[in-house]
């Protein structure tokens, strides 16, 4: 199984509402259903989203807090996610959250060599 598509790029910002206004101003189209502490824009196959920097406080593992971007790669099924997660672990990748159910889908979170958090996502 190969990872082929980026599902989301999330930009964590200390200026959440100001950033939303900026990206609307430059012409990005808002997604329907934006609420609370997540705001997405339609950009084709990949969704560009803004989140308050404080959203990362829920991570209970060490990661590169200086990097304000989260990239989520799209995975088709939970079964595929489980297999890819196992393959990552077998290759020595630092997996921090394994096949974790969230409101928006099921994720596995791992760290790249710079300790940037990268996620694999099966959308609901």
N, C-alpha and C positions, 0 to 999 in steps of 0.2 A: 504494500500500500504506500502510495506517495501522497505527499501534501502538495496540492496544486493551486489552491485559491486562497486569497486573503479575504476573510469575511468582514472584519472590522479593523479600523485603525482608530483608537481612542486617544485623544489628547487630554491629558490631565492638566488643569489650569487653576491657578490661584484666583483668576478673574473670570469665573464661570459665566455670569450674566453678560459681562462686557464682551467676552469672546463670542457668545451666541449672537449678540447684536452685530459684531464685526463680520462673522461668516454669513449672516443673513444679508448684510449690507453689500458684500462683494458678490452676492448672487447665488449662493448655494440654496437648494430647495430643502426645507425642513421636512422631516418624516412625520407622518401622522402618529399620534400616540406618545409623543415626547412628554415626559413627566418627571417631576422630582429632580434628582441629581444626575440625569443622563439626557443628553440632547443630541439626536442624530440627524444627519443630512444625507440625502440621496445623492450618490456619486457614481451610479452604475452598479456593477456587481459588488463593489466594496462600499461599506457604510463608513463614513467619517463621523465620529462622535466626539462630543465634549463632555468631560466629567470634572467635578471639583477635585482638586488635588487631595482633599481630605478623604475621598472614597478609598484611597489606597491604604488608609489606616486599618482597614479590615484584614489586610494580609498579615498572617501570623508567622511569616518567615522573612529573612533578610533578603533584600533585593536592592538594585541600584535606584535609590530614591531621587537621584539627580536627573534621571531620564523620565521625561513626562509623557512618554508614548507607550501604549500597549498595542501590540499587534496580535490579532486573533486569526488563526488559520482555520478555514472551514473544513470540517470532517463530515462525511455523509451520515454515518450511523454510530450509535453508542458502541456497538460491537467493534467497528473500525477504530473508534477512539481507544477502546481497551487494548486492542492489538498494537496500535501505534504507541501508546503509553508504555506498554511492556517492552517494545522495541527500543524506545528511548532509554529506559532504565538499563536494558541490556548493553547499551552503548555507553553507559556511564554518564548520561545526561542527568543534571540535578532536577528531578521532578519534585515539585513542592505541593501540588494539589492534584490528586488522582481521581479522575472520573467523578467530579463533584457536581451535583445537581444544583442549578441556580434558577432564578425566575425566568431567565431568557434562554436557557438551554443547559447542556451538560459540558463541563470543561475539564481539561487537564492543564495545569500551569507548570512551566519549566523555566529554567534560567539559561540564558546564553552565556558565553565566556565572560562577558562584561557585567553579569548579574542583572541583565535586563529581563523583566518578566515577559514571557511569550505564552500565549494560550492557544490551545486547540479547542474548537467549539463545534458542538452539534446543536444547531438551533432547534428550538421547540417547534 
